[in-house]
Amino acid sequence: MSTGLPPPPVRAVEAGRIHFGRYGAPIADPNLRARAPFGRFRLKEWHYTSLVTERFFFAFAVVQLGYVANAFCYLVDRADATKLHGFEALSPLGIGLSFAESSVAGTTRWQHRRQLLEIAWRNGAWQVTVDVQLQGERLHGAFAFAPAEALALLHPLAPGRPAYTHKEAACPATGSLTWRGESLAADGLATIDWTRSLALRETSWKWASFAAMVGGRRVGLNLSAEVYDDASGQSRENAVWLDGKVFVLGGVRFSVPPEPSAEPWTLRSMHDDAVDLRFQPLGARAQSLDLWLLRSRFVQPYGTFTGTVRPSPDLPALNVDGAFGVVEDHQSRW
């Protein structure tokens, strides 16, 4: 059985009350923008999507920070996974980026010159359109994926600073992409991370995500630390998905090596045996920015997870072997 998270409220904020909690479906109207006294300059929004197939791993994100927007996109051919093909762009004042009202309403679009990244909610599914230049090679096409059970979290970062995030993993995807003139089947497993936050000025987190077939079953994982923790230091957004059902997990410790883009990471549960994983980087995306108002340093290695994940005490552990995904170590001043 899945954890049976409660249904969400329609709106995140009603009559001055913020509906803090964890829910099994996305909040249709995460109306946090109205609570930002400095408008768009206080509010942070991002939408990350990844797709893993037998042939490739594809990931992109669009990020709205108010005074600047950021977009990145990359593709990794799993036959030669040490090579990352990608692009990244910054846009002053968010020019070129329009952000959807929620994860399940409207369209988020980054369009700049000949670069287009778009994800829209239509007919009960996410529709992704890609037309970008990756280091001189064109990647274009589209894929779609329907939702699984959600982990939606409305969390108090500090007094007056709510954050909303919606995570799903291992959602079946179908479509096709064209890369270097070759048509690639985009039939695989997709993951979504949609966030709207009145973020703290100083923010840091550790994060891990994968989607894979494990013993013939669809398995997805989302783990974090330091950003959505409760009073005991356990993240409220940790979860595993099994064939579309979500199971909440407890806190996890991230052991980050001195060379995070090359050396193994370990991820283990704080108080039980639910998570015992080793992550081996194959390559990494990294960024170090100092733009006066914005300072950001992060490394996001991609690679493979090996170990065990137990969705609940009533279920056997899943033996994970080579699940493709990402980890991240991030510090920002924004």
N, C-alpha and C positions, 0 to 999 in steps of 0.2 A: 504494500500500500504506500501511496505517496503521503506526504506530511499533512495534506489537507489544510493548506493556508487559507485564511478567510478571504472572502471577496472584497475588492477594494471599494472605497467611496468613489463617487463620480468625480468629485473635485478634491484636490489636495488640501485646499483651504476653504472653509465655509464659515461665515459669520465670525471671522477672526480666529477660528479654531483650526489648528494644523493637525491633520489626521495622521500623526506619527504611527508607524507600524510596518509590518511585513505582510504582503498580500500575494495571493496566487494568480492574480491577473493584473495587467497594467492599469494605472489610474488614467481614465480617459482625458481628464483635464488637470494636468499638473501645473496649476496656475500660480507658480512662484514668482513670475515676472512682476506682478503687482506689488510684491513685498520688498522689492529692491529700491530703496530710497534714491539711489544714484542710477537707477535704470540699468541699461545694458552694461555699464562699466563695472557693476558689482556681480551680475549674473554670469555664470559659466555654463556652457552647454556643449555636449559632444555626443556624437553618434559613431560608434565603431562597429564594423561588420567584418567577419572573416568567413572564408569558405575553404574547406579542405576536401580534396578529391584524391583518388589514387595517384593522379598525375602531378597535381600542383597544390600549393597553398597561396591564397590570395587574401589580402587584408587592406582595408582602407578606413580612414576616419576623417571626419570634419569636426572642427573645434571652434566655437564662438566664444571669445574672451571679451568682447565688447570693443576694446580699442584696437584689437587685432584678431584676425581669424587665421586658422592653420588648417591645411589639408595635407594628407599624405596617402600614398597608395603604393603597394608593392606586390610583386608576384615572385614566388620561388618555385622553380621546377624541382620536384622531389628527386629526380634522377641526378641532379647536380645542386644539392641544397645549400652549398656554401656560397652560391651566387645569388644576390638579391637584386632584382630589377625594380627600380622604384622612382618616384618623384615626391617632392615636398615643396610646399609654397606657403608664404605668409602674405596676408592681405590687410593693409591698414584699415581700421574701422570696420572690418568684416565685409568689405566690398567683394561681391561675387558669391557670397554665401547667404542663402535663405534657409532658415531653420523651421522645421515643422512645429506645429503647436503641441504635438505629443508624439510618442512612438507609434501610436495607432490612429493617427489622423494627419492627413496632409503629406507634404513632400519636403524633404531636405535636399538642397541642391547646391553644389559648388560648381560654378562655371567661370572660367577665366581663360580668355583667348581660346585655344583649342582643347582645353582640359575640361572634362565634364565627369562629375561623380554625382549620382542621384539615387536616392532611396525613397520610395513612396509606398504608402499603405493603401492598397487597392484590393477590393473583393476578398477581404479576409487574409491577405498575405502581403509580405514585403516584396516589392519589385525593385530590383537593382539594375541601373543602367550605367555602363562604364565606357568612356571614350577618352583615353589618356595617352600621353607620350611617356614611355618609360625608357629613359636613356637612349633616345633615338629610335625606339621601336614602338609601333602603335599597338595598344591593347584596347579592344572594343568588343561590346556584346552586352548580354543581359542574362540575369538569372532571377528566380523567384523562390521564396521559401515561406511556408506556412508556420504559424506559431506552435510552440509546445506549451506546457504549463509555464507560467512565469514565476520569477522571483522579483517582485516589485517592492522597493523599500523606500519609505519616507522617514528620514533620519535627522535628529537634531545634532548638527555639528557643534553648535554653541547657541546661547540664547539669541534669538532673532536670526538664526542662520540655518534654515532647513535645506536638506538636499534630497532629491528624488532620483532613484536609479531603477532601471528595468533591465533585467538580464534574462537571456534564454540561450541554450546551447544544444547542439546536435539536432538542429531542425533540418529535415530533408529538403534539399534544394535541387532544382532542375534548371537547365538553360545551356547556353554555350558562350564561349569567349573566343575571339580570334587574336592570336599572338604570333607575330612574325609570319603572317600569312597562313598559319595553321589553325584549323578549328579545334578547340578544346572543349570537350564535354564538361559542363559545369554542374554535373550531377554528383552531389556529395552532401556534406553536413555544414550548416551555417550556424553562426553565433552572432548575437546582437548584444551590445552594451549601449544603452541610451540613458543619458544623464542630464539633469538640470539642477543646478546647485548654486546657492548663495555661499560660495566656497570661502573658507578661511584664507586670509592673506598669505599665510604660510601653510602650505599643504604638502603632504608626502604620503606615499602609499607603496605597498608591494602588491603585486597582482599576478594571477596565473589563470590561463584559460586553455582548454582543449576540447575537441570533438573528434570522436573516433568510433569505429565499429569494434566492439569487444565481445568475443564469443558470440557473434551474430546479432548483438544488440547495440542500439544507438546509445552512446554514453557521452555526456558533456559535463564539463567542470568549470566552475567559477570560484576562485579563492582570492581573498584579499586580506590585508592587515594594515592597521594604522589610520585608516580613513573613516570607516563606518563601524568602529568598535564600540561595544557597550562598556559599562562600568568595569567589567571584569577583564577587558582587553580582548574580547572575542568578536570577530567581525560578524555583522548581521547579514552579510550578503553571500556567505559561503554556502554553496549548494552543488549537488550533483544531479544530472538529468539521466534517467534511465527510460529509454523508449518514450520520451516525451513527458514523463512524470518527474516532478521536481521533489528532491529530498534535501531538507535543510541540514547543514553540517555545522559543527562547532568551530571554535577558533583553531587556527593553523599557524605554526611558526615557519617562517621563511629563513633559511640559512643561505645568505648570499655570499658567493666566493669573492676573493680579491679581484679576479678577472671575470666579471659576470657574463661577458659575451663569449667566453671560451671555456670556462670551467664549470663543472656540474653544480647545480643547486639542489638542495633538499627541502622538502615540504612535509611537515609532520604535524598531526593533530596534537593539541595541547593536553587534552585530558582523556583521549580514548584512542582506538586504533582505526578510526574512520579513514584517515589519509596517511599514507606512507609512500611518498613518491620521490623519485630522482629525475631531475630534468637535465638533459644534455644539450647545450647550445650547439647549433650548426652554423649560425650567423646571427647578426643583430642589426637592428635599427637603433641609432643613438642620436641624441640632440643635446646641445649646450647653447643656450641663448642668454644674452644679457641685453635687454632692450629698455633699460631704465625702469619703466613700470613693471615689465615682465622679465622674470628670470626663471629659466627652466633648465633642469638637467635630468635626463633620464636615459636609461638603456632598456631596450625591449628585445631581448634575444628570442629567436624562434628556434624550435628544435623538437625533441621527442621526450615524452614522459614514460617512465617505467616504474612499476610498483603495484600498490594495491589501493583501492578505494572501496569503502563499505558504505552503501547508501543509508543503511539503518541497522541497528542491532539485530533485527529480525531477518535480515538478508545476508547471504554469503558475500564475502569480499570479491570484488572484480579484479582480475589479474590484468593490469594494463601493461602492454608491451609495445612501445614505439608509437604511442599516440602523438600526433603532431599538433603543436600549439605554441603558445608564447608565455613568457613571464616578463615582469617589468619591475624596475626599481626607479621611482620617480620622486623628485623634489621640485616644488615650484614656489615662487613668490609672485603672486598676481593680484 
